[in-house]
Amino acid sequence: MEPRRPPVLGRYAARTAGVLAVLWAATLLAVIATGLRDQAQRTDAIVVMGAAQYRGRPSPVLRARLDHALQLWERGLSPRLIVTGGTNEGDTASEAAVSRAYLSARGVPDSALLMETEGRSTSQSLRGVAELLEGRRLHAALFVSDPYHLLRVKVLARRLGVDARTSPTPIGARRMLRRWPEAVTESIKVPMALLAEW
C-alpha cells in the first residue's frame, strides 16, 4: 500500500510554519546581535530613550541609560543630548524633564540639552526626535537604550529618515541572559515595526 500523502493545505501550512519559525529565529538573533554591538561614533545627537521615573527621580533603568549617554557625551561624540519620554498616568513630571534635570546636575549645560516630552511609546518618542532633528537640519543620531530594545529603535528611526546608530547600556552578559524574555518580546515587535509603527 502507498503511504498516504498529507493534504495539500496541510503541507502548505507546515511549510508556512517552518518559514515563519526561521524568520522569527533570525529576528531573535538580530535583536541579540544589535544589543551586543556598540556603534558609538561622532554624530549630530545622542538620544536617550525614556524609561520610568519615580517622583522626579529616574528609575534604575533610566539612570543606567543616562549615565551611559553622559559618558558618550563626555567623550565628545556629540555636542547635544536629546532626552525623551512623556508623562504617564499619575506622573507630575515627564521622563524627559527628569532626565534633563539628572544630566544638568552632572554638568551638562542647558545649551546641549533638547527634550522630546510627548512620547508615551517608542514610536511616539522617535517621531518627536525625528521632528527635533529635522527642524535643526540634523540627520544622524546615536540612540542609547537597553540592549534588546535597540533593533526596534533603529528600525523605527530609519523609517522616519534618521541615520541611526546604537549604543547599548552596558548590563553585562549574565543580566542579558536573565532578561531573555525581553529578547523574545522584541523579536515579535521588530517585524511589527517593519510593517507598521509600533
N, C-alpha and C positions, 0 to 999 in steps of 0.2 A: 504493500500500500504506500502511495505517495504521501509524504508528510503534508499536513495542512498548512497552507501559507496564510500568514496573518492578513486580515482585511487591509485594503489599500489605505483607508482612512487611519487605521491603527499604525501602519508603517510611517505615514506622514507625521502623525502625532509623535511617534518615537523619535523620528529624525529632528523634528522641530524642538522637542525637549532636549535632545542632545546638543543641538546648535546653541540653544539658549543657555545650557549649562556651561558650554565652552566660553561663550561671551561673558557670562557672569564671572567665571573664574579669571578671565583675562582682565575684567574690570577690577576685581578684587586685588589682583597683583599690581595693577596700575595705581590703585589707591595706596597700597603699601609702599610701592617704589617711590611715588611722589612724596610721601611722608618721610622717607629716608634720605631724600636728596635736598641739599641746601643750594639754592640758586642765588645766594646773596651776591649782589653786584651793584655798582653805581646805577642809580635810577632817578626818575623825577620825584617819586614819593615813596615812602614806606607806609603801608596801610595796615593798621591793626584791626583785625576782625573782632567785633564786640563779643562779650560774654556777660554773664550775670554780675551784678553789683549788689551789695547789701548795705543799705542805709548810707550810701555815699562812699563805700569802700569797695574796691574791686575784689571779686571772688578770687580764690587761688588760681583758677584757670585764666581769668583775665589778667591778673597780676603777672603770671608767667609770660603771657603774650606781650604785655607792656615792657617787662624787663628785657625781653629778647629784642623787641623793636628799639628800645633805648640803646642797647649795645650796638645795634646796626647803625643807628643814627650817630652815635659817638665815634664810630669807625669812619664817618664821613661818606656813607653810601648814598645819602640824600640830604638836601637842605631842609626837607619838610617831612612831617609826620601827619598822617590822616588817621584820626580815631573814629570809630563807627559805633552805631547802636543807639536805638531809640529807648523809649520807656515802656516797661511792661506794667500790667495792672498792679496798682499799689505803690509803684515807684514814685519818688519825689524828684529824682534826677535821672537823666538819660545815661546809658552806658558810656556814650561818647563824652559827656560832661565829666563823669567820674574819671575816665581815662585821661582827659585833658588835665584835670587837677593833679592826678598822680604824677604825670610827666612834668608838669610845671614845677611841682615840689622837688623834682630831681634835676632841675636846672635847664629844662628845655624852654627857650623863650617863646612867648606868645606868637611872635612872627613866624615861627617854624611849625605852628600847630594849626591844623584845619580839622573841622568836625563835620561828620555826617550824623545827624541826630534823629532821623525819621525811621530808619530801617528797623523792622522787628523780625526780619528773617535775613538769611544770607543774600538772597536775590535782591531784596529791597535795599539792603545796605550797599550792595555792589552797584545798583542803579544810581544811588546817590553819589558814590565815589566816582563813577564814570562821568556824571554831570560836573562834579567839582574839578576833575581833571580837564575835561573838555572846555569848561569856562576859563581855564587858565592856559589853554593850548598846550597841555601836558599829555603825554601818551603812555609812558611806561611806569609801572608800579611794582614794588616788591611787597607781596602780601605775607603777613605773619598770622599764623593760626596754629591750632593743634595739627599734628602730622596727618591724621586721617581725613581732616576737613579740606585739605589744600587742593586735591584734584578737582573737587566740585567748585571751589573758589576760582581756580584757574579756568575751568571750562566756562563758567558764567561770565567771568571778567572778559575773556576773549570774545565771547558772543556780543559783549557790549562795546567792543572796539578797543579794549585796553590791552596794551602789550604787557602781559602778566608774567611775573616771576614769583617764586615762592620760597619762603624760608621757614621751616617748621620750628615750633617751640621745642627746645631740647627736653625730652621727658625720659630718655633712657630706654634701652631695649626691654628691660623687664616690665616697665609700666606700659610700653606699647603692646607687649604680649597680653598683659592683663586686660587691656582695653580692646581686645579683638572684636567684641560686639559692635563697637563703633565702626570698625573697618567694614564689617558686613553690612551695616546700615548704609554707610556711604557708597558701598558697591551697588546698592539698589538706587540710591538717589542720583548718582552720577549719570546713568542712562536717562533718567527723567530730565536732568538738567540739559542733556543733549537734545532732547525732544521739545522741552518747554521749560521756562524758568521755574526753579524750584527753591 
